[in-house]
Amino acid sequence: MIYPDNFELKIGFDRIRELLREKCLSSMGIEKVDNTGFDTDPGRIREKLSATYEFQQLLTFEENFPSENYFSFAGTLEKIRIEGSFPQVRELFDLRRSLDTVKSILHFFRTREEGRYPALKRLCRPVKTYPYVIESIDRIIDRHGSVRDNASQRLREIRSEILSKNALVSRRLSAVMKQAQADGIVDSDTAVTVRNGRGVIPVSASWRRRLKGLVHDQSASGKTIYIEPQEIVEINNDIVELEYEEKREIVKILIRFANDIRPYIDDLLESSAFLGEIDFLRAKAVFGNQFKSVKPVVADKPSIAWKEAVHPLLFLAFKKLSDNRKVIPLDIELDDRNRILLISCPNAGGKSVCLKTVGLLQYMLQCGITIPVRENSECGIFNDILIDIGDEQSIDNDLSTYSSHLINMKFFLRHGSDRSLVLIDEFGTGTEPMLGGSIAEAILGELNRKKVFGVLTTHYTNLKHFASVTEGIVNGAMAFDNHLMQPLFQLDTGKPGSSFAFEIARRIGLPEEILNEASGKAGVENINYDRHLKDIARDKRYWETKRRNIRQHEKRLETIIDEYEKELAAAKSLGKEIMTKARAEAEKLLKDSNRMIENTIRQIREAQAEKEKTKNVRKELEDFKTGISGEVYSPETDSEKRLSGLSRKAKRFKARTKPEEISEIPEKEKPLQVGDSVRMMETMAAGEITEIKDNMVRVESGSFSFVVSADKIERISRSELKKMLKRRPAAGESSPGLIQRRLDFRPEIDIRGMRAEEAILRVQDLLDNALMVQHRDLRILHGKGNGILRQVIRQYLATVDIVGSFRDEHVEMGGTGITVVEMDF
């Protein structure tokens, strides 16, 4: 049960319906949108949500789903149920195209692998296709929707006769025209024209008697008469009779077709309903992808456990604004322990938006529409949603504001149950606060005894006290910055909120003596209670911020320790490798030395101590010794220095080790690696490589990160990087090159008429420049045409990591001829 009758208008679902209608392709889909309503069966709701979410995935990852020729043909089929009736040629053409669309959709799902789109495949099972029906239509009309000449033998003969007689009329008319020109009845430049579907000759009114025939028309001035020559009147009459016979023959053909397919009408109606359901699901899927909606976990019993819930209409409203405002998502939980959430905060703090978000999203869910919450959020199913929002006062019914609220409360108390969701805005207002608060407290207690679920908003202190001591009711507050005196639009559950009445009044500028007097009238107890609420809220925000910062530091610390442990292990492995290599070289050196010494002794003996020969041999030995001295080094000492240095760095969490120091390849010729210091050749911006993917490199420079092509950067040393970072402009400043780039940057390019390779190069430059100037929203004008250039550009965008998403422009601003790109960095 939904209460009141204007429920959809109050929560904004009427606008959701309108958005869904705009996304439908046919009148069948629009009819489905208009007929969709609140459902309480968990099984049906799960099936609807599954089909919608699968369609969202389909639109995201598939490209060739049929999306044309969604025509409603149920009316045509119902008409030809009657014996002797027949469809119009246009209706037959629409039926043919729609059946082809149904066939393409069924083929699409049947060719997908097992396990994909199970809910949509279940939807396809009862649908049957009859090739005989399509073949019968193809024998009657061609692909342009015109009746074929060979639809029947008699039709071929009739049309052949019409062509023959038209040719005869043309010849006779030309002969009469030439004769009239020769006789001077008409000018030499006069041409045959058509009036009332007949070929006529324009003749001056003064010569009308000289050309025998039938007058069909005259000019506005009356000076020109249009005459059908007598010689062709009978032939044209024959043509008219043949045309009537052609129409009668076409009707016979259509009647025979209707008689042939009449046994299949019920199955064809199933195909029509299937096409409308697909159109409806597609509209819901487009809508869901627009808001990044998901299918939550659906429970049979009433409950709500939403994470990061977003009001879709508020999201659209903020998106249209130029100040880039974003909707603050809400975390809301209602369960058997805390069934009723009582929200309190200052006016314009967001509590009514929170209440409407609950009502709208729950209603959308039970209408089979996916909702914008985080994945793994949980939703229960309610039998009733009852709301009291806004002012229902009426002069006609003699209802005041408070009376209308009490009537709603009476309805809630009578019909509320443990499967009802009650939403009440500004609970208890509209009358004297003390009495109104007491009545509201009694109503709240009764609703709690009935175990209803609900979200209520209030300013009354007695209701906050009641919620804090009553099981089943939990206080909640919309966060408020009491220093800046502005709402934060974040829901905090577990504590009541302050109305900040005195602070807001003081900020507005009410005299201090007025505020002091009001404080005295309010009483010390109420003032202290409100002050304590503010202090609790302030302390909670402070410690939550501290805790969040500590968690971030701990995570970063664990990452750094893990990195250094890996680097130490690599360094030890490197040390062992160096030692092994050094031993091998030492053994080789020792063998070479022994061989050289033995050779020297042998040569001296053979020379028999000849002075000159001995001197030369000793010189060779000294040269060999000198060469050895230049090559010998101490690998143990070198390795120990490296290990001790790494240990000190690990303890102080300093910079990484540089394995390239032992490389024998020149620095400039080595391939780029993660950790290399590089510099952009165009802007001279320097940083360190953090990721390499294909030919694209992500570089981090302080808190700034950018992705560039590998051929646009060059490797530099660590010392150069440090110098360049020291010379980098202070925070908030930019280099002259970057400033000029920002001035020259345009977020839109026109690639119409370009080849694919040239267009992709232009898009690459646009993305690089956007990354440098940190511009997130881009527009690519590629035109519509055959859609080839649009497809090529989107395939490329899908491979670029810094592209967050892309979509068609709004239909009023270019539609499919423009691709809107949102960068993600």
Buried (B, 14 or more C-beta within 10 A) or exposed (E): EBBBEEBBEBBBBEBBBEBBBEBBBBBBBBBBBEEBEBBEEBEEBBBBBBBBBBBBBBBEEEEEBBBEBBBBBBEBBEBBEEEEBBBEBEBBBBBBBBBBBBBBBBEBBEEEEEEBBEBBBEBBEEBBBBEEBBEBBEEBBEEEEEBBBEBBEBBBBBBEBBEEBBEBBEEBBEEBBEEBBEEEBBEEEBEEEEBEEBBBBBBBEEBBEEBEBBBBBBEEEEEBBBBBBEBBBEBBEBBEEBBEBBEEBBEBBBBBBBBEBBEBBEBBBBBBBBBBBBBBBBBBBBBBBBBBBBBBEBBEEBBBBBBBBBBBBBBBEBEEEEEEEEBBBBBBBBBEEBBBBBBBBBEEBBBBBBBBBBBBBBBBBBBBBBBBBBEEBBBBBBBBBBBBBBEBBEEEEEBBBBBBBBBBBEBBBEBBBBBBBBBBBBBBBBBEBEEBBBBBBEBBBBBBEBBBBBBBBBBBBBBBBBBBEBEBBBBBBBBBEBEEBEBBBBBBBEBBBBBBBBBBBBEEEEEEEEBEEBEEEBEEEEBEBBEEBBEBBBEBBEEEEEEEEEEEEEEEEEEEEEEBEEBBEEBBEBBEEBBEEBEEBEEEEEEEBEEBEEBBEEBBEEBEEEEEBBEEBEEEBEEBEEEBEEEEEEBEEBBEEBBEEBEEBBEEEEEBBEEEEEEEEEEEEEEBEEBBBBBBEEBEBBBBBEEBEEEBBBBEBEEEBBBBEBEEBEBBEEEEBEEBBEEBEEEEEEBEBBEEBBEEEEBEBEBEEBEBEEBBEBBBEBBBBBBBBEBBEBBBBBBEEEEEBBEBBBEBBEEBEBBEEBEBBEEEEBEEBBBBBEBEB
